């Protein structure tokens, strides 16, 4: 009994001490915001006009949202290019030929050019050949240590692949390319198996493991592996494939890709670099943004009685912006982007396909609510913020809805983003290895005055 009492007393004492330490942390780590202006600090690596600080060059992805005329930044409809090819042209090209596009997208990003028919078939065969996980990996790494958060499980699994690679530390371009192909091929399998393990161990559902099929595309295999009955429609696999294409690359400046660049410059292995990308992508300000959209939409649907009443929708959006509703942050998730202003080309493409899926799956009413919010949010922003800043729906606004219509569980939303974006990360890692010759090390200025050390008994 005394031991238990002492333990409780110790626990209370430690909690009190932690509270004191927390107060000191908050107090002694605060920096006066005016100092950032004084020393011209590029917070978030952003210039004063909101553009990103130029820290590198790339030939992989290009995000275009404005032009400079007479030293003035003028917004234009958003454009996205993969290796110089407009994303609209790329998507139109493979869709008109009634093919899946993600595998071709991966080839384009990695090789720097479009494949011919034979090259594309060989690349698809290569991915199919490497989809199987190493012997014992599923049992020892995935099933024996399940995780409630699939992004944490994915990063841990990627790091574990290091132990199965005899040339894990070889950072020659040839070896890194081979490692990247493995990750592009295996991440859907890891994600599907991790999801099944999570459902079994934490939710009490039956465990089933479906091996990937070589004749199926990445999108088809993903649906095949996560669904108990294996079934999916042609339209479902097509729209998931489109989602993978649209998320595969977004320039070198997005948070996760930049993280991969930074870690790559240290000379570390591929698995560490890619795990850093996954860890970055998990954040709600980056890859987890579509989950924020879905949570917000749940709230909107609960608080708006008539989904067709634009006036009611508008007023509730204004309440959100005034921090009177939902999570009181004043943010309409899925509206606005760090670069795009007039339009996000990914959102435009995904919205079109989402409308098609909604019409065939009974989601027309919900889809119409999304389009109304997209239309009204900029007006609400202008009214509440008293600003003429142009904002548009970003890709996260519609991607969550697409996953919902596909019946994909929310815990898979961000991992699917990672399954796609690993193609871009791979291309950027290789580009950095070929062209980079310096470790990325920006500067931080210390603004704390000198403090004299005093002996313990004098404090």
C-alpha positions in Angstrom: 0.0 0.0 0.0 2.8 2.4 0.9 4.5 1.7 -2.4 1.3 2.6 -4.3 0.8 5.8 -2.3 4.4 6.7 -2.9 4.0 6.1 -6.6 1.0 8.3 -6.7 2.7 11.0 -4.8 5.7 10.7 -7.1 3.4 10.9 -10.2 1.8 14.0 -8.9 5.1 15.6 -8.1 6.4 14.8 -11.6 3.3 16.2 -13.2 3.7 19.4 -11.3 7.3 19.7 -12.3 6.4 19.0 -16.0 3.8 21.8 -15.8 6.5 24.2 -14.5 8.8 23.1 -17.2 6.1 23.7 -19.8 5.6 27.2 -18.6 9.3 27.9 -18.9 9.4 26.4 -22.4 6.6 28.7 -23.6 8.2 31.7 -21.9 11.8 31.2 -22.8 11.3 30.1 -26.3 9.1 33.1 -27.4 10.8 35.4 -29.9 9.4 38.9 -30.5 7.8 38.9 -34.0 9.3 42.3 -34.7 12.8 40.8 -34.7 11.9 38.7 -37.8 11.3 42.0 -39.7 14.3 43.7 -38.2 16.7 41.0 -39.5 14.8 40.4 -42.7 14.1 36.7 -41.9 12.3 34.8 -44.6 9.8 33.0 -42.4 8.7 29.8 -43.9 11.2 30.5 -46.6 8.8 33.0 -48.1 9.5 36.4 -49.5 7.4 39.4 -48.4 5.1 39.0 -51.4 4.3 35.4 -50.5 6.5 33.8 -53.2 9.0 31.1 -52.1 12.7 31.9 -51.6 14.6 30.4 -54.5 16.9 27.8 -53.0 17.5 25.5 -56.0 16.8 24.5 -59.6 14.8 21.6 -61.0 13.7 20.1 -64.3 11.1 17.8 -62.7 7.9 19.7 -61.8 6.8 23.3 -62.4 4.0 25.1 -60.5 2.9 28.3 -62.3 0.4 30.7 -60.8 1.4 34.3 -61.7 3.4 36.5 -64.0 5.5 39.5 -63.3 4.7 42.7 -65.2 6.4 46.0 -64.4 7.5 44.6 -61.0 4.0 43.6 -60.1 2.9 40.0 -59.4 -0.2 39.2 -61.5 -2.2 36.0 -60.8 -3.0 33.7 -63.7 -4.9 30.4 -63.9 -2.7 27.7 -62.3 -0.6 25.4 -64.4 1.3 22.3 -63.4 3.9 20.7 -65.6 5.7 17.3 -65.3 9.0 17.4 -67.1 7.8 20.3 -69.2 4.5 18.6 -70.1 1.2 20.3 -69.0 -0.7 18.1 -66.7 -3.9 18.7 -68.6 -2.3 17.5 -71.8 -0.8 14.5 -70.0 -4.1 13.4 -68.5 -6.0 14.0 -71.7 -3.5 12.0 -73.6 -3.7 8.7 -71.6 -7.4 9.0 -70.9 -8.2 9.4 -74.7 -6.3 6.2 -75.2 -8.3 4.6 -72.4 -5.2 3.7 -70.3 -4.2 4.1 -66.8 -1.7 6.9 -66.3 0.2 6.6 -63.1 2.8 4.1 -64.3 3.5 6.3 -67.3 3.7 9.3 -64.9 6.3 7.6 -62.8 8.4 6.8 -65.9 8.2 10.4 -67.0 9.2 11.8 -63.7 12.1 9.4 -63.3 13.4 9.1 -66.8 12.7 12.7 -67.8 10.9 11.8 -71.0 7.8 10.0 -72.1 8.2 6.2 -72.8 7.3 4.5 -76.1 5.0 1.6 -76.0 7.7 -1.1 -75.4 9.4 1.0 -72.7 6.1 1.6 -70.9 5.3 -2.1 -70.9 8.7 -3.0 -69.6 8.4 -0.4 -66.9 5.0 -1.8 -65.9 6.4 -5.3 -65.8 9.3 -4.0 -63.6 6.9 -2.5 -61.1 4.8 -5.7 -61.1 7.9 -7.8 -60.5 8.9 -5.7 -57.5 5.6 -5.3 -55.8 6.1 -8.4 -53.6 7.6 -7.6 -50.2 10.8 -9.3 -49.0 10.5 -12.7 -47.4 9.2 -12.4 -43.9 8.6 -8.7 -44.1 4.8 -8.9 -43.8 4.9 -11.2 -40.8 7.8 -9.6 -38.9 7.5 -5.9 -39.7 3.8 -5.3 -40.5 1.7 -7.9 -38.6 3.8 -8.3 -35.5 3.8 -4.6 -34.7 0.6 -3.0 -36.0 0.0 0.7 -35.6 -3.1 2.8 -35.3 -1.7 5.6 -37.5 -0.8 4.3 -40.9 1.6 7.1 -41.8 3.7 6.2 -38.8 3.5 2.6 -39.8 4.5 3.5 -43.4 7.6 5.5 -42.3 8.7 2.8 -39.9 8.2 0.1 -42.6 10.3 2.1 -45.1 13.1 2.4 -42.6 12.8 -1.3 -41.9 13.4 -2.1 -45.6 17.0 -0.9 -45.0 17.6 -4.1 -43.1 16.5 -6.2 -46.2 18.8 -4.4 -48.6 22.4 -5.6 -48.9 23.4 -2.3 -50.6 21.3 0.0 -48.4 24.0 2.6 -48.0 25.1 2.7 -51.7 24.0 6.2 -52.9 25.2 5.8 -56.5 22.5 6.9 -58.9 22.1 3.4 -60.3 21.5 1.9 -56.9 19.3 4.7 -55.7 17.2 4.4 -58.8 16.7 0.7 -58.1 15.7 1.4 -54.5 13.2 4.0 -55.6 11.6 1.6 -58.1 11.2 -0.8 -55.2 9.6 1.8 -53.0 7.2 2.9 -55.8 6.2 -0.7 -56.3 6.0 -1.8 -52.7 4.4 1.2 -50.9 0.9 0.2 -52.0 1.4 -3.3 -50.7 2.8 -2.1 -47.4 -0.1 0.4 -47.0 -2.8 -2.2 -47.8 -1.3 -4.8 -45.4 -0.8 -2.2 -42.7 -4.4 -1.2 -43.0 -5.6 -4.8 -42.7 -3.4 -5.3 -39.7 -4.8 -2.2 -38.1 -8.4 -3.2 -38.7 -7.7 -6.7 -37.3 -5.8 -5.9 -34.1 -7.5 -2.6 -33.1 -11.0 -2.9 -34.6 -11.5 -6.7 -34.2 -12.2 -7.3 -37.9 -11.1 -10.4 -39.8 -7.6 -10.4 -41.2 -7.2 -10.9 -44.9 -4.1 -10.4 -47.0 -4.5 -10.2 -50.8 -1.3 -10.4 -52.8 -0.9 -7.9 -55.6 -1.7 -9.1 -59.1 0.9 -8.4 -61.8 -1.6 -7.7 -64.5 -3.3 -4.9 -62.5 -2.3 -1.2 -62.4 -1.3 0.5 -59.2 -4.7 1.9 -58.7 -6.4 -1.4 -59.4 -4.1 -3.3 -57.1 -4.7 -0.9 -54.3 -8.5 -1.3 -54.5 -8.1 -5.0 -54.9 -5.9 -5.3 -51.8 -7.9 -3.1 -49.4 -11.4 -4.5 -50.3 -12.5 -7.8 -48.8 -14.3 -8.9 -52.0 -11.6 -7.7 -54.4 -14.2 -5.9 -56.5 -14.0 -2.4 -58.1 -15.6 -0.7 -61.1 -13.7 0.6 -64.1 -14.7 4.2 -63.2 -13.5 3.7 -59.6 -10.1 2.5 -60.7 -9.8 5.3 -63.3 -10.5 8.1 -60.8 -8.1 6.6 -58.2 -5.5 6.5 -61.0 -6.2 10.1 -61.8 -5.7 11.0 -58.1 -2.4 9.3 -58.1 -1.2 11.1 -61.2 -2.3 14.5 -59.8 -0.5 14.0 -56.5 2.7 12.5 -57.9 4.7 15.7 -58.1 4.4 19.4 -57.2 7.8 21.0 -57.6 10.8 20.9 -55.3 9.4 23.5 -52.8 6.6 21.7 -51.2 7.4 20.7 -47.6 7.8 16.9 -48.1 9.9 17.1 -51.3 12.1 19.8 -49.8 12.5 17.6 -46.7 13.7 14.8 -49.1 16.1 17.3 -50.7 17.5 18.4 -47.3 18.0 14.9 -46.0 19.5 13.7 -49.3 22.2 16.4 -49.2 23.5 15.0 -45.9 24.6 11.8 -47.8 22.2 9.5 -46.0 20.5 6.4 -47.5 17.4 6.3 -49.6 15.2 4.8 -46.9 16.0 7.6 -44.4 15.4 10.2 -47.1 12.0 8.7 -48.1 10.9 8.2 -44.5 11.5 11.9 -43.9 9.1 12.7 -46.8 6.4 10.5 -45.3 6.9 12.1 -41.9 6.5 15.6 -43.4 3.5 14.5 -45.5 1.7 13.3 -42.4 1.2 16.9 -41.1 -2.2 18.5 -41.3 -0.8 21.5 -43.2 0.5 19.2 -45.9 -0.7 15.7 -46.8 -3.2 15.5 -44.0 -5.1 18.5 -45.4 -7.8 16.4 -47.1 -8.7 14.9 -43.7 -9.1 18.5 -42.4 -11.5 19.1 -45.3 -13.6 16.0 -44.5 -13.9 16.9 -40.8 -14.9 20.4 -41.7 -17.5 19.1 -44.2 -18.9 16.8 -41.6 -19.5 19.9 -39.4 -21.0 21.9 -42.3 -23.4 19.1 -43.2 -24.5 18.9 -39.6 -25.1 22.7 -39.2 -26.7 23.6 -42.6 -30.3 22.5 -42.9 -30.7 23.0 -46.6 -27.7 22.1 -48.7 -29.2 23.9 -51.7 -29.6 27.2 -49.9 -26.6 29.3 -51.0 -27.5 32.1 -48.5 -27.4 29.7 -45.6 -24.1 28.1 -46.8 -22.6 31.6 -47.3 -23.5 32.7 -43.7 -22.1 29.6 -42.2 -18.8 30.0 -44.1 -18.6 33.6 -42.8 -19.1 32.2 -39.3 -16.2 29.8 -39.8 -14.0 32.6 -41.1 -14.9 34.8 -38.1 -13.8 31.9 -35.8 -17.4 31.4 -34.6 -17.9 27.9 -36.0 -16.2 24.6 -36.5 -12.7 24.5 -35.0 -12.5 28.3 -34.4 -9.3 28.7 -36.5 -10.9 30.9 -39.0 -9.9 28.6 -41.9 -12.0 27.1 -44.6 -9.9 24.0 -45.3 -9.4 23.1 -49.0 -9.8 26.8 -50.0 -6.6 28.7 -50.8 -3.1 27.6 -51.7 0.4 28.7 -51.1 1.0 29.2 -54.8 -2.2 28.9 -56.8 -4.7 31.8 -56.8 -7.2 31.8 -59.6 -7.3 28.0 -60.0 -5.5 24.8 -59.0 -5.3 22.7 -62.2 -5.4 19.5 -60.1 -8.6 20.5 -58.4 -10.1 21.4 -61.8 -9.3 17.9 -63.3 -10.3 16.0 -60.2 -13.6 18.0 -59.9 -14.6 16.9 -63.4 -14.1 13.2 -62.7 -15.6 13.5 -59.2 -18.8 14.8 -60.8 -18.9 11.8 -63.0 -18.4 9.5 -60.1 -21.0 11.3 -58.0 -23.6 10.9 -60.7 -23.1 7.2 -60.8 -22.9 6.5 -57.1 -25.7 8.6 -55.6 -23.5 11.4 -54.3 -24.9 14.2 -56.5 -26.4 16.2 -53.5 -23.1 16.1 -51.6 -21.1 17.0 -54.7 -23.3 20.0 -55.3 -22.7 21.1 -51.8 -19.0 21.0 -52.4 -19.3 23.1 -55.6 -21.5 25.6 -53.8 -18.8 26.0 -51.1 -16.1 26.4 -53.8 -18.2 29.1 -55.4 -19.1 31.0 -52.2 -15.9 30.7 -50.1 -14.0 33.4 -52.0 -17.0 35.8 -51.6 -17.1 35.0 -47.8 -13.4 35.5 -47.6 -13.6 38.9 -49.2 -16.5 40.0 -47.0 -15.0 38.8 -43.6 -11.3 39.5 -44.2 -12.0 42.7 -46.1 -9.4 41.6 -48.6 -9.1 41.4 -52.4 -6.8 38.4 -52.2 -7.8 35.8 -54.8 -8.4 32.3 -53.4 -9.5 29.0 -55.1 -10.2 25.4 -54.2 -7.1 23.3 -54.0 -6.8 19.6 -54.8 -7.4 18.6 -51.2 -10.9 20.0 -51.4 -12.1 17.3 -53.8 -9.7 14.5 -53.1 -11.3 13.6 -49.8 -14.7 13.5 -51.4 -13.4 11.2 -54.1 -12.0 8.8 -51.5 -15.4 8.9 -49.7 -17.3 8.1 -52.9 -14.8 5.2 -53.5 -15.5 3.9 -50.0 -11.9 4.3 -49.0 -11.5 4.7 -45.2 -10.1 8.0 -43.9 -7.0 6.5 -42.4 -5.9 5.7 -45.9 -6.3 9.2 -47.4 -2.8 10.5 -46.5 -1.0 7.1 -47.1 -2.4 7.1 -50.7 -0.9 10.6 -51.1 2.4 9.1 -50.1 2.0 6.2 -52.5 1.7 8.7 -55.3 4.2 11.4 -54.1 7.0 8.8 -53.7 7.5 9.1 -57.5 8.2 12.8 -57.2 10.4 12.3 -54.2 12.4 9.7 -56.0 13.0 12.0 -59.0 14.1 14.8 -56.8 16.4 12.6 -54.7 18.1 11.5 -57.9 18.3 15.1 -59.2 19.8 16.2 -56.0 22.4 13.4 -56.0 23.4 14.3 -59.6 23.6 18.1 -59.2 23.9 18.9 -55.6 27.4 19.3 -54.0 26.5 21.0 -50.8 24.7 20.1 -47.7 21.7 22.3 -47.2 22.4 24.4 -44.2 20.5 27.7 -43.8 21.3 30.2 -41.0 19.5 31.0 -37.8 20.5 34.3 -36.0 20.7 34.1 -32.2 18.9 37.2 -30.7 19.2 36.4 -27.0 21.5 38.7 -25.0 24.5 37.1 -23.3 23.7 35.6 -19.9 26.3 35.1 -17.2 26.6 31.6 -15.6 26.0 31.6 -11.9 26.8 28.8 -9.4 24.0 26.6 -8.3 23.9 27.8 -4.7 23.6 31.4 -6.0 20.4 30.8 -8.0 
